[in-house]
Amino acid sequence: MSPLKALAADIRENLERPLAEIAQVGRELGLAVPDLRVVARTGDTSRGLRAAMLRQPPHLLITTPESLYLLVTAARAASGSGRSAR
C-alpha cells in the first residue's frame, strides 16, 4: 500500500528489478522460476488494465488506499455479499 501514486510506481520498479535478477540467477542455476507479475493500481489505471488484472491477477499488487477501497467494495458488490433483506 502506498499513500501516493508516484510512490506506488517507485515501489513497483524497486520490486521488479530484484525479482528479475533473482529469476535470472535461478535460470542460470537451472531452476524453474515462476514469472511473478507486479502491478501498480491507482486512480489513473486504465479500464483496460483493470480488466486485465481481473482476468489474470498479479502476484504482487501495489495500490493506494483509495484504489484498495474501490477494489474491496467492488468485489463485495459483484459477489452479492452485501446485506440482504430477510
PDB file with one MODEL, atoms N, CA, C and O in Angstrom:
MODEL        1
ATOM      1  N   MET A   1       0.853  -1.159   0.000  1.00  0.00           N
ATOM      2  CA  MET A   1       0.000   0.000   0.000  1.00  0.00           C
ATOM      3  C   MET A   1       0.905   1.229   0.000  1.00  0.00           C
ATOM      4  O   MET A   1       1.908   1.305   0.710  1.00  0.00           O
ATOM      5  N   SER A   2       0.509   2.159  -0.811  1.00  0.00           N
ATOM      6  CA  SER A   2       1.275   3.398  -0.942  1.00  0.00           C
ATOM      7  C   SER A   2       0.321   4.577  -0.854  1.00  0.00           C
ATOM      8  O   SER A   2      -0.738   4.554  -1.481  1.00  0.00           O
ATOM      9  N   PRO A   3       0.666   5.602  -0.095  1.00  0.00           N
ATOM     10  CA  PRO A   3      -0.230   6.751   0.011  1.00  0.00           C
ATOM     11  C   PRO A   3      -0.274   7.611  -1.256  1.00  0.00           C
ATOM     12  O   PRO A   3      -1.202   8.400  -1.429  1.00  0.00           O
ATOM     13  N   LEU A   4       0.714   7.469  -2.142  1.00  0.00           N
ATOM     14  CA  LEU A   4       0.786   8.297  -3.340  1.00  0.00           C
ATOM     15  C   LEU A   4       1.021   7.441  -4.580  1.00  0.00           C
ATOM     16  O   LEU A   4       1.736   6.441  -4.522  1.00  0.00           O
ATOM     17  N   LYS A   5       0.415   7.838  -5.707  1.00  0.00           N
ATOM     18  CA  LYS A   5       0.589   7.045  -6.923  1.00  0.00           C
ATOM     19  C   LYS A   5       2.035   7.081  -7.433  1.00  0.00           C
ATOM     20  O   LYS A   5       2.515   6.091  -7.985  1.00  0.00           O
ATOM     21  N   ALA A   6       2.725   8.194  -7.259  1.00  0.00           N
ATOM     22  CA  ALA A   6       4.127   8.259  -7.695  1.00  0.00           C
ATOM     23  C   ALA A   6       4.981   7.296  -6.870  1.00  0.00           C
ATOM     24  O   ALA A   6       5.880   6.646  -7.402  1.00  0.00           O
ATOM     25  N   LEU A   7       4.701   7.208  -5.591  1.00  0.00           N
ATOM     26  CA  LEU A   7       5.425   6.282  -4.735  1.00  0.00           C
ATOM     27  C   LEU A   7       5.087   4.838  -5.105  1.00  0.00           C
ATOM     28  O   LEU A   7       5.957   3.969  -5.049  1.00  0.00           O
ATOM     29  N   ALA A   8       3.846   4.576  -5.478  1.00  0.00           N
ATOM     30  CA  ALA A   8       3.457   3.233  -5.913  1.00  0.00           C
ATOM     31  C   ALA A   8       4.263   2.816  -7.136  1.00  0.00           C
ATOM     32  O   ALA A   8       4.698   1.668  -7.236  1.00  0.00           O
ATOM     33  N   ALA A   9       4.463   3.751  -8.068  1.00  0.00           N
ATOM     34  CA  ALA A   9       5.260   3.450  -9.264  1.00  0.00           C
ATOM     35  C   ALA A   9       6.711   3.154  -8.876  1.00  0.00           C
ATOM     36  O   ALA A   9       7.325   2.244  -9.432  1.00  0.00           O
ATOM     37  N   ASP A  10       7.256   3.907  -7.937  1.00  0.00           N
ATOM     38  CA  ASP A  10       8.627   3.660  -7.475  1.00  0.00           C
ATOM     39  C   ASP A  10       8.740   2.305  -6.789  1.00  0.00           C
ATOM     40  O   ASP A  10       9.713   1.580  -7.000  1.00  0.00           O
ATOM     41  N   ILE A  11       7.760   1.961  -5.977  1.00  0.00           N
ATOM     42  CA  ILE A  11       7.769   0.666  -5.284  1.00  0.00           C
ATOM     43  C   ILE A  11       7.727  -0.464  -6.309  1.00  0.00           C
ATOM     44  O   ILE A  11       8.473  -1.437  -6.196  1.00  0.00           O
ATOM     45  N   ARG A  12       6.851  -0.333  -7.314  1.00  0.00           N
ATOM     46  CA  ARG A  12       6.758  -1.358  -8.357  1.00  0.00           C
ATOM     47  C   ARG A  12       8.110  -1.551  -9.045  1.00  0.00           C
ATOM     48  O   ARG A  12       8.576  -2.678  -9.217  1.00  0.00           O
ATOM     49  N   GLU A  13       8.725  -0.449  -9.429  1.00  0.00           N
ATOM     50  CA  GLU A  13      10.025  -0.522 -10.091  1.00  0.00           C
ATOM     51  C   GLU A  13      11.074  -1.144  -9.168  1.00  0.00           C
ATOM     52  O   GLU A  13      11.889  -1.952  -9.612  1.00  0.00           O
ATOM     53  N   ASN A  14      11.055  -0.774  -7.901  1.00  0.00           N
ATOM     54  CA  ASN A  14      12.026  -1.303  -6.951  1.00  0.00           C
ATOM     55  C   ASN A  14      11.784  -2.774  -6.620  1.00  0.00           C
ATOM     56  O   ASN A  14      12.680  -3.434  -6.094  1.00  0.00           O
ATOM     57  N   LEU A  15      10.611  -3.295  -6.911  1.00  0.00           N
ATOM     58  CA  LEU A  15      10.354  -4.725  -6.770  1.00  0.00           C
ATOM     59  C   LEU A  15      10.724  -5.487  -8.039  1.00  0.00           C
ATOM     60  O   LEU A  15      11.271  -6.588  -7.969  1.00  0.00           O
ATOM     61  N   GLU A  16      10.425  -4.900  -9.197  1.00  0.00           N
ATOM     62  CA  GLU A  16      10.665  -5.596 -10.460  1.00  0.00           C
ATOM     63  C   GLU A  16      12.143  -5.878 -10.698  1.00  0.00           C
ATOM     64  O   GLU A  16      12.494  -6.962 -11.164  1.00  0.00           O
ATOM     65  N   ARG A  17      13.005  -4.931 -10.388  1.00  0.00           N
ATOM     66  CA  ARG A  17      14.442  -5.125 -10.622  1.00  0.00           C
ATOM     67  C   ARG A  17      15.007  -6.319  -9.857  1.00  0.00           C
ATOM     68  O   ARG A  17      15.603  -7.202 -10.473  1.00  0.00           O
ATOM     69  N   PRO A  18      14.839  -6.374  -8.525  1.00  0.00           N
ATOM     70  CA  PRO A  18      15.401  -7.530  -7.811  1.00  0.00           C
ATOM     71  C   PRO A  18      14.721  -8.841  -8.188  1.00  0.00           C
ATOM     72  O   PRO A  18      15.374  -9.884  -8.210  1.00  0.00           O
ATOM     73  N   LEU A  19      13.425  -8.811  -8.484  1.00  0.00           N
ATOM     74  CA  LEU A  19      12.749 -10.040  -8.900  1.00  0.00           C
ATOM     75  C   LEU A  19      13.323 -10.551 -10.223  1.00  0.00           C
ATOM     76  O   LEU A  19      13.490 -11.758 -10.401  1.00  0.00           O
ATOM     77  N   ALA A  20      13.621  -9.647 -11.142  1.00  0.00           N
ATOM     78  CA  ALA A  20      14.222 -10.039 -12.420  1.00  0.00           C
ATOM     79  C   ALA A  20      15.617 -10.625 -12.204  1.00  0.00           C
ATOM     80  O   ALA A  20      15.987 -11.613 -12.837  1.00  0.00           O
ATOM     81  N   GLU A  21      16.383 -10.014 -11.313  1.00  0.00           N
ATOM     82  CA  GLU A  21      17.728 -10.522 -11.024  1.00  0.00           C
ATOM     83  C   GLU A  21      17.670 -11.895 -10.364  1.00  0.00           C
ATOM     84  O   GLU A  21      18.461 -12.778 -10.697  1.00  0.00           O
ATOM     85  N   ILE A  22      16.749 -12.078  -9.440  1.00  0.00           N
ATOM     86  CA  ILE A  22      16.580 -13.377  -8.780  1.00  0.00           C
ATOM     87  C   ILE A  22      16.186 -14.429  -9.810  1.00  0.00           C
ATOM     88  O   ILE A  22      16.709 -15.543  -9.790  1.00  0.00           O
ATOM     89  N   ALA A  23      15.270 -14.084 -10.709  1.00  0.00           N
ATOM     90  CA  ALA A  23      14.837 -15.018 -11.745  1.00  0.00           C
ATOM     91  C   ALA A  23      16.001 -15.396 -12.650  1.00  0.00           C
ATOM     92  O   ALA A  23      16.151 -16.562 -13.015  1.00  0.00           O
ATOM     93  N   GLN A  24      16.822 -14.422 -13.014  1.00  0.00           N
ATOM     94  CA  GLN A  24      17.959 -14.699 -13.885  1.00  0.00           C
ATOM     95  C   GLN A  24      18.938 -15.659 -13.204  1.00  0.00           C
ATOM     96  O   GLN A  24      19.411 -16.606 -13.833  1.00  0.00           O
ATOM     97  N   VAL A  25      19.241 -15.427 -11.946  1.00  0.00           N
ATOM     98  CA  VAL A  25      20.149 -16.312 -11.215  1.00  0.00           C
ATOM     99  C   VAL A  25      19.541 -17.711 -11.113  1.00  0.00           C
ATOM    100  O   VAL A  25      20.241 -18.710 -11.276  1.00  0.00           O
ATOM    101  N   GLY A  26      18.259 -17.775 -10.847  1.00  0.00           N
ATOM    102  CA  GLY A  26      17.584 -19.069 -10.766  1.00  0.00           C
ATOM    103  C   GLY A  26      17.671 -19.837 -12.071  1.00  0.00           C
ATOM    104  O   GLY A  26      17.938 -21.039 -12.071  1.00  0.00           O
ATOM    105  N   ARG A  27      17.447 -19.147 -13.190  1.00  0.00           N
ATOM    106  CA  ARG A  27      17.545 -19.807 -14.503  1.00  0.00           C
ATOM    107  C   ARG A  27      18.971 -20.272 -14.765  1.00  0.00           C
ATOM    108  O   ARG A  27      19.181 -21.362 -15.298  1.00  0.00           O
ATOM    109  N   GLU A  28      19.956 -19.449 -14.391  1.00  0.00           N
ATOM    110  CA  GLU A  28      21.358 -19.838 -14.573  1.00  0.00           C
ATOM    111  C   GLU A  28      21.704 -21.082 -13.763  1.00  0.00           C
ATOM    112  O   GLU A  28      22.571 -21.865 -14.150  1.00  0.00           O
ATOM    113  N   LEU A  29      21.024 -21.256 -12.643  1.00  0.00           N
ATOM    114  CA  LEU A  29      21.242 -22.441 -11.809  1.00  0.00           C
ATOM    115  C   LEU A  29      20.384 -23.623 -12.251  1.00  0.00           C
ATOM    116  O   LEU A  29      20.437 -24.698 -11.652  1.00  0.00           O
ATOM    117  N   GLY A  30      19.597 -23.416 -13.301  1.00  0.00           N
ATOM    118  CA  GLY A  30      18.771 -24.488 -13.835  1.00  0.00           C
ATOM    119  C   GLY A  30      17.487 -24.721 -13.062  1.00  0.00           C
ATOM    120  O   GLY A  30      16.897 -25.798 -13.144  1.00  0.00           O
ATOM    121  N   LEU A  31      17.060 -23.737 -12.324  1.00  0.00           N
ATOM    122  CA  LEU A  31      15.845 -23.864 -11.529  1.00  0.00           C
ATOM    123  C   LEU A  31      14.628 -23.387 -12.322  1.00  0.00           C
ATOM    124  O   LEU A  31      14.732 -22.523 -13.193  1.00  0.00           O
ATOM    125  N   ALA A  32      13.478 -23.967 -11.999  1.00  0.00           N
ATOM    126  CA  ALA A  32      12.228 -23.493 -12.580  1.00  0.00           C
ATOM    127  C   ALA A  32      11.848 -22.211 -11.848  1.00  0.00           C
ATOM    128  O   ALA A  32      11.648 -22.215 -10.634  1.00  0.00           O
ATOM    129  N   VAL A  33      11.752 -21.141 -12.580  1.00  0.00           N
ATOM    130  CA  VAL A  33      11.498 -19.824 -11.975  1.00  0.00           C
ATOM    131  C   VAL A  33      10.111 -19.347 -12.383  1.00  0.00           C
ATOM    132  O   VAL A  33       9.823 -19.228 -13.574  1.00  0.00           O
ATOM    133  N   PRO A  34       9.247 -19.072 -11.405  1.00  0.00           N
ATOM    134  CA  PRO A  34       7.915 -18.564 -11.767  1.00  0.00           C
ATOM    135  C   PRO A  34       8.014 -17.127 -12.281  1.00  0.00           C
ATOM    136  O   PRO A  34       8.907 -16.372 -11.897  1.00  0.00           O
ATOM    137  N   ASP A  35       7.097 -16.778 -13.139  1.00  0.00           N
ATOM    138  CA  ASP A  35       7.024 -15.418 -13.660  1.00  0.00           C
ATOM    139  C   ASP A  35       6.135 -14.608 -12.733  1.00  0.00           C
ATOM    140  O   ASP A  35       4.910 -14.667 -12.842  1.00  0.00           O
ATOM    141  N   LEU A  36       6.740 -13.851 -11.820  1.00  0.00           N
ATOM    142  CA  LEU A  36       5.974 -13.057 -10.866  1.00  0.00           C
ATOM    143  C   LEU A  36       5.647 -11.703 -11.475  1.00  0.00           C
ATOM    144  O   LEU A  36       6.532 -10.982 -11.935  1.00  0.00           O
ATOM    145  N   ARG A  37       4.371 -11.374 -11.471  1.00  0.00           N
ATOM    146  CA  ARG A  37       3.916 -10.101 -12.021  1.00  0.00           C
ATOM    147  C   ARG A  37       3.650  -9.101 -10.900  1.00  0.00           C
ATOM    148  O   ARG A  37       2.981  -9.412  -9.914  1.00  0.00           O
ATOM    149  N   VAL A  38       4.181  -7.909 -11.072  1.00  0.00           N
ATOM    150  CA  VAL A  38       3.983  -6.817 -10.126  1.00  0.00           C
ATOM    151  C   VAL A  38       3.206  -5.728 -10.857  1.00  0.00           C
ATOM    152  O   VAL A  38       3.603  -5.301 -11.941  1.00  0.00           O
ATOM    153  N   VAL A  39       2.110  -5.282 -10.272  1.00  0.00           N
ATOM    154  CA  VAL A  39       1.279  -4.256 -10.899  1.00  0.00           C
ATOM    155  C   VAL A  39       0.965  -3.174  -9.875  1.00  0.00           C
ATOM    156  O   VAL A  39       0.706  -3.458  -8.705  1.00  0.00           O
ATOM    157  N   ALA A  40       0.994  -1.930 -10.338  1.00  0.00           N
ATOM    158  CA  ALA A  40       0.555  -0.809  -9.506  1.00  0.00           C
ATOM    159  C   ALA A  40      -0.810  -0.362 -10.017  1.00  0.00           C
ATOM    160  O   ALA A  40      -0.983  -0.125 -11.212  1.00  0.00           O
ATOM    161  N   ARG A  41      -1.781  -0.248  -9.108  1.00  0.00           N
ATOM    162  CA  ARG A  41      -3.127   0.198  -9.475  1.00  0.00           C
ATOM    163  C   ARG A  41      -3.439   1.456  -8.688  1.00  0.00           C
ATOM    164  O   ARG A  41      -3.432   1.456  -7.457  1.00  0.00           O
ATOM    165  N   THR A  42      -3.714   2.528  -9.416  1.00  0.00           N
ATOM    166  CA  THR A  42      -4.084   3.799  -8.800  1.00  0.00           C
ATOM    167  C   THR A  42      -5.354   4.299  -9.471  1.00  0.00           C
ATOM    168  O   THR A  42      -5.927   3.613 -10.317  1.00  0.00           O
ATOM    169  N   GLY A  43      -5.782   5.464  -9.103  1.00  0.00           N
ATOM    170  CA  GLY A  43      -6.958   6.051  -9.738  1.00  0.00           C
ATOM    171  C   GLY A  43      -6.764   6.327 -11.212  1.00  0.00           C
ATOM    172  O   GLY A  43      -7.745   6.472 -11.941  1.00  0.00           O
ATOM    173  N   ASP A  44      -5.522   6.403 -11.672  1.00  0.00           N
ATOM    174  CA  ASP A  44      -5.236   6.667 -13.082  1.00  0.00           C
ATOM    175  C   ASP A  44      -5.114   5.398 -13.923  1.00  0.00           C
ATOM    176  O   ASP A  44      -4.890   5.482 -15.131  1.00  0.00           O
ATOM    177  N   THR A  45      -5.258   4.233 -13.310  1.00  0.00           N
ATOM    178  CA  THR A  45      -5.135   2.976 -14.051  1.00  0.00           C
ATOM    179  C   THR A  45      -6.292   2.868 -15.044  1.00  0.00           C
ATOM    180  O   THR A  45      -7.452   3.069 -14.684  1.00  0.00           O
ATOM    181  N   SER A  46      -5.965   2.550 -16.281  1.00  0.00           N
ATOM    182  CA  SER A  46      -6.992   2.497 -17.332  1.00  0.00           C
ATOM    183  C   SER A  46      -7.977   1.363 -17.086  1.00  0.00           C
ATOM    184  O   SER A  46      -7.671   0.387 -16.401  1.00  0.00           O
ATOM    185  N   ARG A  47      -9.142   1.511 -17.648  1.00  0.00           N
ATOM    186  CA  ARG A  47     -10.184   0.485 -17.529  1.00  0.00           C
ATOM    187  C   ARG A  47      -9.692  -0.840 -18.112  1.00  0.00           C
ATOM    188  O   ARG A  47      -9.974  -1.904 -17.560  1.00  0.00           O
ATOM    189  N   GLY A  48      -8.963  -0.779 -19.215  1.00  0.00           N
ATOM    190  CA  GLY A  48      -8.441  -1.993 -19.841  1.00  0.00           C
ATOM    191  C   GLY A  48      -7.460  -2.732 -18.944  1.00  0.00           C
ATOM    192  O   GLY A  48      -7.502  -3.959 -18.848  1.00  0.00           O
ATOM    193  N   LEU A  49      -6.577  -1.984 -18.288  1.00  0.00           N
ATOM    194  CA  LEU A  49      -5.619  -2.618 -17.383  1.00  0.00           C
ATOM    195  C   LEU A  49      -6.318  -3.184 -16.153  1.00  0.00           C
ATOM    196  O   LEU A  49      -5.945  -4.248 -15.660  1.00  0.00           O
ATOM    197  N   ARG A  50      -7.328  -2.477 -15.659  1.00  0.00           N
ATOM    198  CA  ARG A  50      -8.095  -3.001 -14.518  1.00  0.00           C
ATOM    199  C   ARG A  50      -8.786  -4.303 -14.895  1.00  0.00           C
ATOM    200  O   ARG A  50      -8.815  -5.246 -14.103  1.00  0.00           O
ATOM    201  N   ALA A  51      -9.340  -4.358 -16.095  1.00  0.00           N
ATOM    202  CA  ALA A  51      -9.997  -5.587 -16.560  1.00  0.00           C
ATOM    203  C   ALA A  51      -8.979  -6.716 -16.724  1.00  0.00           C
ATOM    204  O   ALA A  51      -9.263  -7.865 -16.386  1.00  0.00           O
ATOM    205  N   ALA A  52      -7.798  -6.389 -17.242  1.00  0.00           N
ATOM    206  CA  ALA A  52      -6.746  -7.402 -17.394  1.00  0.00           C
ATOM    207  C   ALA A  52      -6.325  -7.957 -16.039  1.00  0.00           C
ATOM    208  O   ALA A  52      -6.034  -9.147 -15.918  1.00  0.00           O
ATOM    209  N   MET A  53      -6.293  -7.098 -15.013  1.00  0.00           N
ATOM    210  CA  MET A  53      -5.940  -7.556 -13.661  1.00  0.00           C
ATOM    211  C   MET A  53      -6.973  -8.531 -13.119  1.00  0.00           C
ATOM    212  O   MET A  53      -6.632  -9.439 -12.362  1.00  0.00           O
ATOM    213  N   LEU A  54      -8.228  -8.350 -13.500  1.00  0.00           N
ATOM    214  CA  LEU A  54      -9.271  -9.278 -13.058  1.00  0.00           C
ATOM    215  C   LEU A  54      -9.131 -10.625 -13.761  1.00  0.00           C
ATOM    216  O   LEU A  54      -9.323 -11.677 -13.151  1.00  0.00           O
ATOM    217  N   ARG A  55      -8.795 -10.582 -15.049  1.00  0.00           N
ATOM    218  CA  ARG A  55      -8.626 -11.833 -15.806  1.00  0.00           C
ATOM    219  C   ARG A  55      -7.400 -12.603 -15.348  1.00  0.00           C
ATOM    220  O   ARG A  55      -7.441 -13.827 -15.228  1.00  0.00           O
ATOM    221  N   GLN A  56      -6.323 -11.901 -15.097  1.00  0.00           N
ATOM    222  CA  GLN A  56      -5.074 -12.530 -14.667  1.00  0.00           C
ATOM    223  C   GLN A  56      -4.479 -11.680 -13.540  1.00  0.00           C
ATOM    224  O   GLN A  56      -3.668 -10.789 -13.791  1.00  0.00           O
ATOM    225  N   PRO A  57      -4.887 -11.960 -12.299  1.00  0.00           N
ATOM    226  CA  PRO A  57      -4.420 -11.141 -11.174  1.00  0.00           C
ATOM    227  C   PRO A  57      -2.905 -11.193 -11.020  1.00  0.00           C
ATOM    228  O   PRO A  57      -2.285 -12.235 -11.231  1.00  0.00           O
ATOM    229  N   PRO A  58      -2.321 -10.070 -10.655  1.00  0.00           N
ATOM    230  CA  PRO A  58      -0.869 -10.051 -10.433  1.00  0.00           C
ATOM    231  C   PRO A  58      -0.526 -10.791  -9.141  1.00  0.00           C
ATOM    232  O   PRO A  58      -1.380 -10.977  -8.274  1.00  0.00           O
ATOM    233  N   HIS A  59       0.716 -11.203  -9.027  1.00  0.00           N
ATOM    234  CA  HIS A  59       1.172 -11.835  -7.796  1.00  0.00           C
ATOM    235  C   HIS A  59       1.350 -10.799  -6.691  1.00  0.00           C
ATOM    236  O   HIS A  59       1.077 -11.071  -5.522  1.00  0.00           O
ATOM    237  N   LEU A  60       1.809  -9.614  -7.071  1.00  0.00           N
ATOM    238  CA  LEU A  60       2.019  -8.518  -6.127  1.00  0.00           C
ATOM    239  C   LEU A  60       1.295  -7.283  -6.653  1.00  0.00           C
ATOM    240  O   LEU A  60       1.512  -6.857  -7.787  1.00  0.00           O
ATOM    241  N   LEU A  61       0.442  -6.724  -5.825  1.00  0.00           N
ATOM    242  CA  LEU A  61      -0.321  -5.539  -6.207  1.00  0.00           C
ATOM    243  C   LEU A  61       0.058  -4.392  -5.290  1.00  0.00           C
ATOM    244  O   LEU A  61      -0.008  -4.514  -4.066  1.00  0.00           O
ATOM    245  N   ILE A  62       0.451  -3.291  -5.881  1.00  0.00           N
ATOM    246  CA  ILE A  62       0.739  -2.072  -5.139  1.00  0.00           C
ATOM    247  C   ILE A  62      -0.394  -1.109  -5.459  1.00  0.00           C
ATOM    248  O   ILE A  62      -0.701  -0.870  -6.626  1.00  0.00           O
ATOM    249  N   THR A  63      -1.009  -0.562  -4.431  1.00  0.00           N
ATOM    250  CA  THR A  63      -2.150   0.301  -4.659  1.00  0.00           C
ATOM    251  C   THR A  63      -2.221   1.400  -3.616  1.00  0.00           C
ATOM    252  O   THR A  63      -1.564   1.342  -2.576  1.00  0.00           O
ATOM    253  N   THR A  64      -3.021   2.387  -3.911  1.00  0.00           N
ATOM    254  CA  THR A  64      -3.263   3.477  -2.971  1.00  0.00           C
ATOM    255  C   THR A  64      -4.455   3.093  -2.093  1.00  0.00           C
ATOM    256  O   THR A  64      -5.224   2.206  -2.462  1.00  0.00           O
ATOM    257  N   PRO A  65      -4.622   3.737  -0.951  1.00  0.00           N
ATOM    258  CA  PRO A  65      -5.774   3.421  -0.097  1.00  0.00           C
ATOM    259  C   PRO A  65      -7.114   3.599  -0.824  1.00  0.00           C
ATOM    260  O   PRO A  65      -8.034   2.803  -0.640  1.00  0.00           O
ATOM    261  N   GLU A  66      -7.216   4.631  -1.635  1.00  0.00           N
ATOM    262  CA  GLU A  66      -8.464   4.877  -2.353  1.00  0.00           C
ATOM    263  C   GLU A  66      -8.770   3.749  -3.343  1.00  0.00           C
ATOM    264  O   GLU A  66      -9.914   3.305  -3.446  1.00  0.00           O
ATOM    265  N   SER A  67      -7.753   3.289  -4.066  1.00  0.00           N
ATOM    266  CA  SER A  67      -7.963   2.209  -5.025  1.00  0.00           C
ATOM    267  C   SER A  67      -8.254   0.891  -4.313  1.00  0.00           C
ATOM    268  O   SER A  67      -9.036   0.078  -4.806  1.00  0.00           O
ATOM    269  N   LEU A  68      -7.631   0.679  -3.162  1.00  0.00           N
ATOM    270  CA  LEU A  68      -7.920  -0.528  -2.386  1.00  0.00           C
ATOM    271  C   LEU A  68      -9.380  -0.520  -1.942  1.00  0.00           C
ATOM    272  O   LEU A  68     -10.055  -1.548  -2.006  1.00  0.00           O
ATOM    273  N   TYR A  69      -9.861   0.616  -1.500  1.00  0.00           N
ATOM    274  CA  TYR A  69     -11.266   0.730  -1.100  1.00  0.00           C
ATOM    275  C   TYR A  69     -12.182   0.358  -2.267  1.00  0.00           C
ATOM    276  O   TYR A  69     -13.149  -0.383  -2.092  1.00  0.00           O
ATOM    277  N   LEU A  70     -11.873   0.873  -3.448  1.00  0.00           N
ATOM    278  CA  LEU A  70     -12.697   0.565  -4.622  1.00  0.00           C
ATOM    279  C   LEU A  70     -12.631  -0.923  -4.968  1.00  0.00           C
ATOM    280  O   LEU A  70     -13.642  -1.526  -5.327  1.00  0.00           O
ATOM    281  N   LEU A  71     -11.447  -1.507  -4.860  1.00  0.00           N
ATOM    282  CA  LEU A  71     -11.302  -2.940  -5.133  1.00  0.00           C
ATOM    283  C   LEU A  71     -12.145  -3.772  -4.181  1.00  0.00           C
ATOM    284  O   LEU A  71     -12.849  -4.690  -4.602  1.00  0.00           O
ATOM    285  N   VAL A  72     -12.070  -3.452  -2.918  1.00  0.00           N
ATOM    286  CA  VAL A  72     -12.790  -4.233  -1.905  1.00  0.00           C
ATOM    287  C   VAL A  72     -14.290  -4.056  -2.031  1.00  0.00           C
ATOM    288  O   VAL A  72     -15.033  -5.036  -1.977  1.00  0.00           O
ATOM    289  N   THR A  73     -14.742  -2.840  -2.195  1.00  0.00           N
ATOM    290  CA  THR A  73     -16.186  -2.616  -2.274  1.00  0.00           C
ATOM    291  C   THR A  73     -16.756  -3.131  -3.593  1.00  0.00           C
ATOM    292  O   THR A  73     -17.892  -3.604  -3.623  1.00  0.00           O
ATOM    293  N   ALA A  74     -15.998  -3.050  -4.678  1.00  0.00           N
ATOM    294  CA  ALA A  74     -16.476  -3.583  -5.960  1.00  0.00           C
ATOM    295  C   ALA A  74     -16.578  -5.100  -5.894  1.00  0.00           C
ATOM    296  O   ALA A  74     -17.521  -5.682  -6.432  1.00  0.00           O
ATOM    297  N   ALA A  75     -15.620  -5.742  -5.243  1.00  0.00           N
ATOM    298  CA  ALA A  75     -15.660  -7.205  -5.113  1.00  0.00           C
ATOM    299  C   ALA A  75     -16.870  -7.620  -4.291  1.00  0.00           C
ATOM    300  O   ALA A  75     -17.534  -8.602  -4.621  1.00  0.00           O
ATOM    301  N   ARG A  76     -17.164  -6.885  -3.225  1.00  0.00           N
ATOM    302  CA  ARG A  76     -18.309  -7.209  -2.377  1.00  0.00           C
ATOM    303  C   ARG A  76     -19.611  -7.023  -3.160  1.00  0.00           C
ATOM    304  O   ARG A  76     -20.515  -7.853  -3.062  1.00  0.00           O
ATOM    305  N   ALA A  77     -19.709  -5.950  -3.928  1.00  0.00           N
ATOM    306  CA  ALA A  77     -20.909  -5.697  -4.707  1.00  0.00           C
ATOM    307  C   ALA A  77     -21.088  -6.741  -5.798  1.00  0.00           C
ATOM    308  O   ALA A  77     -22.205  -7.194  -6.049  1.00  0.00           O
ATOM    309  N   ALA A  78     -19.994  -7.124  -6.446  1.00  0.00           N
ATOM    310  CA  ALA A  78     -20.069  -8.104  -7.537  1.00  0.00           C
ATOM    311  C   ALA A  78     -20.455  -9.489  -7.026  1.00  0.00           C
ATOM    312  O   ALA A  78     -21.139 -10.240  -7.722  1.00  0.00           O
ATOM    313  N   SER A  79     -20.017  -9.830  -5.812  1.00  0.00           N
ATOM    314  CA  SER A  79     -20.308 -11.170  -5.288  1.00  0.00           C
ATOM    315  C   SER A  79     -21.683 -11.245  -4.661  1.00  0.00           C
ATOM    316  O   SER A  79     -22.162 -12.329  -4.329  1.00  0.00           O
ATOM    317  N   GLY A  80     -22.327 -10.085  -4.496  1.00  0.00           N
ATOM    318  CA  GLY A  80     -23.659 -10.086  -3.893  1.00  0.00           C
ATOM    319  C   GLY A  80     -23.618 -10.379  -2.405  1.00  0.00           C
ATOM    320  O   GLY A  80     -24.612 -10.818  -1.826  1.00  0.00           O
ATOM    321  N   SER A  81     -22.466 -10.138  -1.781  1.00  0.00           N
ATOM    322  CA  SER A  81     -22.337 -10.460  -0.352  1.00  0.00           C
ATOM    323  C   SER A  81     -22.755  -9.305   0.553  1.00  0.00           C
ATOM    324  O   SER A  81     -22.490  -9.312   1.755  1.00  0.00           O
ATOM    325  N   GLY A  82     -23.404  -8.326  -0.038  1.00  0.00           N
ATOM    326  CA  GLY A  82     -23.915  -7.244   0.799  1.00  0.00           C
ATOM    327  C   GLY A  82     -25.065  -7.745   1.650  1.00  0.00           C
ATOM    328  O   GLY A  82     -25.452  -8.908   1.539  1.00  0.00           O
ATOM    329  N   ARG A  83     -25.611  -6.904   2.484  1.00  0.00           N
ATOM    330  CA  ARG A  83     -26.738  -7.310   3.328  1.00  0.00           C
ATOM    331  C   ARG A  83     -27.964  -7.568   2.474  1.00  0.00           C
ATOM    332  O   ARG A  83     -28.247  -6.851   1.514  1.00  0.00           O
ATOM    333  N   SER A  84     -28.667  -8.590   2.845  1.00  0.00           N
ATOM    334  CA  SER A  84     -29.919  -8.883   2.129  1.00  0.00           C
ATOM    335  C   SER A  84     -31.084  -8.790   3.105  1.00  0.00           C
ATOM    336  O   SER A  84     -30.935  -9.063   4.296  1.00  0.00           O
ATOM    337  N   ALA A  85     -32.239  -8.402   2.588  1.00  0.00           N
ATOM    338  CA  ALA A  85     -33.437  -8.320   3.426  1.00  0.00           C
ATOM    339  C   ALA A  85     -33.930  -9.721   3.710  1.00  0.00           C
ATOM    340  O   ALA A  85     -33.893 -10.592   2.840  1.00  0.00           O
ATOM    341  N   ARG A  86     -34.397  -9.940   4.943  1.00  0.00           N
ATOM    342  CA  ARG A  86     -34.910 -11.265   5.315  1.00  0.00           C
ATOM    343  C   ARG A  86     -36.368 -11.173   5.630  1.00  0.00           C
ATOM    344  O   ARG A  86     -36.991 -12.180   5.966  1.00  0.00           O
TER     345      ARG A  86
ENDMDL
END
